[in-house]
């Protein structure tokens, strides 16, 4: 069904592009920003789980 402006009212919007994994990681764990974005980007793929563990420790030491 057309709305008259050339746009199909039943058209489905495309899903948003996936965020950069490093940006997503830094959003989830802002403590990792202390290392610098370039370092996190270099480490992200091979040691993601270890980075999350480091961020958890940093979060606890800041909160506690």
Secondary structure as UniProt FT lines:
FT   TURN            9..10
FT   HELIX           21..28
FT   HELIX           30..35
FT   HELIX           37..63
//
